[in-house]
Structure formats: structure tokens, C-alpha cells
Amino acid sequence: MIKKITNISDQGIICDFGEEVNKDINKKVINLFNYLKEKSNKNEIKGIYNIIPSYNKLVVHFDLEINNSHKIKEIISTIDLKKLNTTQSGKNWTIPVCYDDEFALDLENLTNSLKLSKEEIIKSHLETEFYVYMIGFMPGHPYMGDLDKKLFTGRLQSPRVQVPIGSVAIAEKFCIVYPYLSPGGWNIIGRTSVKLFDTKNLTNPCLFSPGDTIKFKKVNKSELK
């Protein structure tokens, strides 16, 4: 349930579901996100122009000329979240990944820190069905859980200035894919050729959505291309 609702600006509030990161809490966030989005699209709640879900928080931005934080808070506080059944069925994806050394920049180091062979790390990664908790950091960038505990690891001590597009990386209990060339401090174990964000798709440019599930499929370099 929502622990508290507070202002983050004169045009924004945050619904706080607590500090835990798990599927049950995230699904409640997505439920509320879908509900408010639907009501806003139907103009049944006026003035909302942006809603942003995360692991366990939901940010709502609104137009001050149409609505205010007091009214938005009042509307949300009267919603019985237990009765919400708006969680849309997430899509199931199978994504190709190549674990060749030229792409798996940190795999060798992980074998030492995790005390596992490359084959064991790859096998565990392939066997995991990942759940998309949120999209953030940059357009189309998915935060996916949950890694097998034996793969839990920290981030790099010194982040890279440039991480190649499509790099598949892990840190803590999560897995991510970098949709663009960017800085990053996660442990890179492979690469995919899948395009995660399409600026030409004006309706839905982001490939993944919170609530989707993802399985990785091992391919060789030629298949990746």
C-alpha cells in the first residue's frame, strides 16, 4: 500500500510504496500508474500530463492552471488499491545475446570475484526469467530483476566513460541493457543487437514496459548481426 504521498514540486507529487524492491510492490505501482493514466486519458482526472513509475514510487506531474497537489492527493488517497485490477499482461520477450570475449568486457573479472566459471555465469543468466521493474536513466533503458543470488555483484569502482550500444550488464540483483552509447559502471557480460528505443515510433518508442518479462537466448557473433 502507499506509505505516504508528498510534494516534490509545486507541480508534482510522489506516491511512496516503501523501500523494498520486489514484484508485489512494483505491481501495485504499475496498477496505480495504469489507473491514473486511464482516468487522465478519459479526462476523468484533469490536468495530469506525466506519470512516472519506478521500483516502488510513482511520480505524478500536473498542470497548475487545471489542478493542484491537494486535489490530486485527495483523489489518490481515496483509491482502494486492493480493488484495482488494471495490471496489463506484460509482454514476454526473448532477446539474443552474444557472450564472446570482445563483448563480455567484465566476464573474466566476474569469474574471479564470484568464484564461478564463465560457463556457470552464462548458464545462470540464460536460465533467469527477468522482470522489468522500470525504465529509466535514459530512453528505453530497462532495469530488470531478479538475478540468481550467486551472480549478485557490485558496480565497477571506476565507471566507463563509454559503454557500447546494446551492452548487457549486471550489478547487485539487476540486469540492464544499454540502449545508447553512454557512461556506465555496471559489469558487462554480453551484447544484444535489439533496438530498445525507436524515435520513429511516435506511439510507443520504447520496446519494453514495466511488467514485461525477458529471457535471453545465446547466439554467436554472426547470428547477432
N, C-alpha and C positions, 0 to 999 in steps of 0.2 A: 504494500500500500504506500501512498505518498506520505513521506515523513514530514515534509514542510514545503510551502510554496512561498518564495521570496522574490523581491525585485532584484534585477541585475542592472537595470537602467530605467529611465522614465518610459521606455517603450518596450521593455522586455521583462519577463518573469521566468523563474526556473522552478520546475517541479522536481523535488529531490526524493528519490525512492530509497536512499541509503547508500552505503559504501560498498556493499557486496557486489561482486560481478558473477552472475550466473544466469542461466537461460530463463528461469522462472521470473526473476525480476525484470530481465530485459524484455520478455514477452508482455509484461504489464506496461512497460514504457511504450512498446510498439502498439499495444491496444489503444492506449490513450492518444498516441500520435495519429493513428488511423481514424479514431473517433473525431478528434478535433479537426483533422483535415477534411473529413467528410462533411461535418457541420459547417465548416468555413466555406467549402466549395458550394454548398447549398445556400449559403448566405444566412444560415440559421444562427451562426455566431459571426457577428460583423467585425470587420477591422483587422482580423488576423492575416498577416502577409507572409509569415515564415514560421515553420515549426521544425526544430532540430532534435532528433533523438540521439542519445548516446548509450553507454553501457547501462547506466542507472539514473539518468537525468533526462529531462525534457525541457528545452527552451522554447518559449513562445514569444514571438515579436508581433506587435500590433501597431496600428496607426492611431496616434493620439487624437487626431481630429475625428475619429469614429468611435473609439473605445478607450478605456483606461485600465490600469492594473487592478484596481479594486473590483471592477465588474468581471474582468477575466478570472481573477482569483475566486470570486464568488461562484462563477459558473463551474469552474473545475472542482471546487470543494464540494459541490452538490452532486457530482457524478459518482454513481455507485460502480466502482471499478470491477467489482465482483460480477456484475451483470453485463459487463462489456464482453461481447463475443465477436470482436471485429478483426482479430488477428487473421490476416490473409494467409493462405497457404503459401509458404515460402517456396521458391523455385529450387530445384535440385540440379546442381551443375557438376560436370566432370571436366576438369581442366588439365591440359597437358603440361608436364614439367620435365625439363632435362636436368639431370644431376651431374653432368660432365664437369670435370675439374675447372674448366675455363669459365663456367657459370656459377659453380658452387664455391664461392670465394672463401667461405669460412668453414666449410665442411671438415677440412683436415684438422683445424684447431678445435672443433667441437668433439672430434674423436678423442682428443686428449682430455678436455675439460669434463666431458660426460662419461668417459671411460667406456665408450661404445665404438664399434666399428662403423665405417661408412655405410655398410650394408644394413646394419641394425637401425641406424638413424633413418635411412631412406625407407626401410620397411615400415617402421613406426609411423613415419609421416604419411606414407601411402595408405596405411590402414585406418587412419583417423578420418572421421566424417566431421568436417569443420562447420561451425555455425557462425554466420555473420552477425556480430553484435552491433556494429555501427560502421558508417562510412565517414572518414574524417582525415585530417592532416592536409589532404589535397583532394581535388575532384576524383571520385571513383576509387579511392584508397580504402580497401576493406580491412577491418580488424576482425580476425576470425579466431574462435576458440573451439574446442579446448585441446591443447596438445596433451599427449601422453606425458605423465609426470616425469618419466625418465628423460624427457627432452627439455625440461624446464632449464632455462639458462638466462643469464643477464645480458644486457646490451654491451656493445663494444665500448671499451674505455675511451677510445677516440673515434667519433663518428666519421664516416667517409664524407668528403666534400661532394662527390658524385656517385650515386648508385645507379647502375644501368636500368633502363626501362624493362619492366617485366620480371625483375628480380623477386624471387620468393624467399622470404626470410622469417626467422623465428626469434622470439625473445619472451622471457617469462612464460606465461601459459598460452601465448598467442602466436598466430601466423599471419603474415601480411604479404601483399603483392604491391610492388611499387609501379604505379601506372605511368609515371613520367621520370625522366632523368632528374634526380634531386639529391640533396644531402640525406644521410640516414645512418643510424647506428645499430641496426638490427643485424643478426647473423645470417648471411646469405647462403642458402643451401641449394639453390637451383634457379631456373629461369623458365618463364612461360611466354608464349607468343600472343596470348589472348589480349585483345584490346579492351581495357576496363572502362574507358570513358570516351564517348564519341560525340564530339562537338557538333557533328552534322545531324545527330538525332535530337531534335529540339523537344520532343515529347518526353523522352526518357533516356538521357545521355549516359546515365550510369548503368553499367551492366548488372552489378549486384545490388541487392537491397537488404536491409536488416531483416533477419529471419530466414534468409536463404541458407541452404546447406551446400557444401563444396567438398568433392573428393578429387584428389589429384591422381593423374594417370602418368606413369613413367614413359617417356619417349626418348628416342635418340636425337642427336643433333639435326640430322636430315629431316626427321619427322617434325621436329619443332618448327622448322622453316616452312 
